[in-house]
Amino acid sequence: MDTGTGNGLVAIPPGRVTLSDRRTRSSWQVEVAPFRISAFPVTQSSYARITDERPSSHQGDGLPVEGVSWWDAVQYCNALSRHEGLAPAYHLRAGTETAEWDTSADGYRLPTEAEWEHACRAGSTGPRYGPLEEVAWYGGNSGGRVHPVGLKRPNAWGVHDMLGNVWDWCWDVYDAEVYGAYRVLRGGGWADEHWSCRASVRRRSHPTFRIDDVGFRVARPLSQPA
């Protein structure tokens, strides 16, 4: 399987997810339409094949790409779409590091926060889709480093590494009123404590920041043929 690209997409059924905001102490439900998400985080080999760049601090073809910003991730999505003859999902505004999402496009994109949590939970209702040691690389078992994708047990829908290893960039703005352009991160990483590796945990970062435990995975509409 070509991890991190279109050949590794998993179909996610429709559903409903409850998101929450700790600052405002509010929660809200989101209806999620069916879509497809990559079974693994985008790997360094996949990223290099499309961009000719290897930005990661820890090098290895099968490792998830990290040290990539949200802006890097949306540019990769467009480049991968063009590489496969698909319509890019984003209209990018160079110099401002902002993007507009064309929801009618059949190309690759970042999952929304609601899509990410729905895909992570895979029908489960607890904080994780399995025992932490079995599903995630985190501060308690990672040895202080990132690990190749796919070594831990997938969730019930066949998606790997949703928790631990690297955080995933999502499309959404975290809280525009307080944090401006900061975007949502989900999933926890190899350096985090167990409480950060839960399906509901949210983190934020500026769309231009590059961090060594932050990567991403891609999504596509389900209605388009593979």
C-alpha positions in Angstrom: 0.0 0.0 0.0 1.2 3.5 -0.8 0.9 5.0 2.6 -0.2 8.6 2.9 -1.6 9.0 -0.7 -4.8 8.2 -2.6 -4.1 4.5 -2.7 -4.4 4.4 1.1 -7.7 6.1 1.5 -10.4 4.5 3.8 -14.1 5.2 3.3 -15.7 6.7 6.4 -19.5 6.4 6.8 -21.7 9.3 7.7 -22.4 10.1 11.4 -22.6 12.7 14.1 -19.9 13.9 16.4 -20.0 16.2 19.5 -17.2 18.8 19.6 -16.4 20.9 22.7 -14.5 24.0 23.6 -12.9 24.2 27.0 -12.6 28.0 27.1 -16.2 28.7 26.5 -17.4 25.4 28.2 -19.7 24.8 25.2 -20.3 21.7 23.1 -22.1 21.3 19.8 -23.0 18.4 17.4 -21.8 18.2 13.8 -23.3 16.0 11.1 -20.5 14.4 9.1 -21.1 13.4 5.5 -19.3 10.3 4.2 -15.8 10.9 3.0 -12.4 9.2 2.6 -9.3 9.7 4.8 -5.8 8.3 4.5 -5.2 5.2 6.5 -1.9 6.6 7.6 -0.3 10.0 8.2 1.5 11.3 5.1 4.9 9.7 5.1 8.2 11.4 4.3 8.6 9.4 1.1 5.2 10.5 -0.1 5.9 14.1 0.8 9.2 14.1 -1.0 7.8 12.4 -4.1 5.4 15.3 -4.5 7.4 18.3 -3.2 11.0 17.2 -3.6 11.5 18.3 0.0 12.4 16.4 3.2 11.7 18.9 6.1 11.5 16.4 9.0 13.9 16.4 12.0 13.8 12.6 12.1 14.5 11.2 8.7 13.1 7.9 7.3 10.9 7.1 4.3 8.3 5.2 6.4 8.2 7.8 9.1 5.4 10.4 9.1 6.5 13.7 7.7 6.7 16.3 10.5 8.1 19.8 10.8 5.4 20.8 8.3 3.2 23.8 8.8 -0.6 24.0 8.0 0.4 26.1 5.0 2.8 23.4 3.8 0.0 20.8 4.2 -2.6 22.6 2.1 0.1 23.2 -0.6 0.9 19.5 -0.6 -2.8 18.7 -0.9 -3.1 20.8 -4.1 0.2 19.5 -5.5 -1.0 15.9 -4.9 -4.3 16.7 -6.6 -2.6 18.1 -9.7 -0.2 15.1 -9.8 -3.2 12.8 -10.0 -5.2 14.9 -12.4 -7.8 16.0 -9.8 -9.2 19.5 -9.2 -7.3 21.2 -6.3 -9.4 21.8 -3.3 -7.8 25.0 -2.2 -7.5 28.5 -3.7 -4.2 29.7 -2.1 -3.3 33.2 -1.3 0.4 33.5 -1.4 2.0 35.9 1.0 -0.9 35.7 3.4 -0.8 31.9 4.2 -4.6 31.7 3.8 -6.7 29.4 1.7 -10.3 29.1 0.5 -11.8 25.7 0.2 -13.7 24.8 -2.9 -16.0 22.1 -1.6 -17.0 21.0 -5.1 -13.4 20.0 -6.0 -12.6 16.3 -6.1 -9.0 16.7 -5.0 -7.2 16.1 -1.7 -7.6 18.3 1.4 -7.2 18.3 5.1 -10.0 16.7 7.1 -12.2 19.0 9.1 -12.0 18.8 12.9 -15.4 17.0 13.0 -14.4 14.6 10.3 -11.1 13.8 12.1 -12.8 13.0 15.4 -15.5 10.9 13.7 -12.9 8.9 11.8 -10.8 8.6 14.9 -13.6 7.2 17.1 -14.8 4.7 14.4 -18.0 4.2 16.3 -16.4 4.0 19.8 -17.6 6.3 22.6 -14.6 6.3 25.0 -11.6 8.5 25.1 -9.7 6.1 22.8 -10.5 3.4 20.2 -8.4 0.9 22.0 -5.8 0.4 24.8 -3.3 3.3 24.6 -0.2 1.0 24.4 -1.7 -0.9 21.5 -2.9 2.0 19.3 -0.4 4.9 19.9 3.2 6.0 20.2 3.3 8.5 23.1 5.6 9.8 25.8 5.3 6.5 27.7 6.5 4.1 25.0 8.0 6.1 22.1 11.5 6.3 23.4 11.5 10.0 22.6 11.2 9.7 18.9 8.7 9.3 16.0 8.0 5.8 14.6 7.1 4.4 11.2 3.4 4.6 10.4 1.2 1.6 10.7 3.0 -0.3 13.4 0.2 0.1 16.0 -3.3 -1.4 15.8 -5.7 0.4 13.6 -9.2 1.4 14.7 -12.4 -0.4 13.7 -12.5 1.3 10.4 -8.9 0.5 9.4 -7.3 3.9 10.2 -3.9 3.9 11.8 -2.0 6.3 14.1 -5.0 8.6 14.8 -3.7 8.9 18.3 0.0 9.5 19.1 3.1 9.5 16.8 2.4 12.9 15.2 -0.4 15.4 15.7 -2.6 16.0 12.6 -3.4 19.4 11.1 -7.1 19.9 10.5 -8.7 22.5 8.2 -10.5 24.4 10.9 -9.6 27.7 12.7 -9.3 26.9 16.4 -10.9 30.0 17.9 -10.8 33.1 15.8 -12.1 35.4 18.5 -9.1 34.7 20.8 -6.4 33.0 18.7 -6.9 34.6 15.2 -5.7 32.4 12.4 -4.5 29.5 14.6 -5.6 26.1 13.2 -6.7 22.9 14.9 -4.4 20.0 15.7 -5.7 16.6 16.8 -4.5 13.3 18.0 -1.4 13.7 20.3 2.2 13.0 19.5 5.2 10.9 20.4 6.3 13.2 23.2 2.9 13.7 24.8 1.5 12.3 28.1 -1.4 9.9 27.9 -4.0 12.6 28.6 -3.2 14.3 25.3 -3.8 11.1 23.2 -7.5 11.1 23.3 -10.1 11.5 20.6 -11.6 14.7 22.0 -8.3 16.6 22.7 -7.7 19.8 20.7 -4.5 21.7 20.3 -3.7 24.8 18.3 -0.8 26.3 16.3 -0.2 29.1 13.9 -0.6 28.1 10.3 3.1 28.9 9.5 4.6 27.1 12.5 6.7 23.9 12.0 7.0 21.5 14.9 8.7 18.2 15.1 5.7 16.3 16.4 3.1 17.7 13.9 2.2 16.1 10.6 -1.0 15.6 8.7 -3.2 13.2 6.7 -5.3 13.8 3.7 -9.0 13.4 2.9 -11.2 13.4 -0.3 -14.9 13.3 -1.0 -16.5 9.9 -1.1 -18.7 10.7 -4.1 -15.7 10.7 -6.5 -14.3 7.5 -7.9 -11.0 6.3 -6.5 
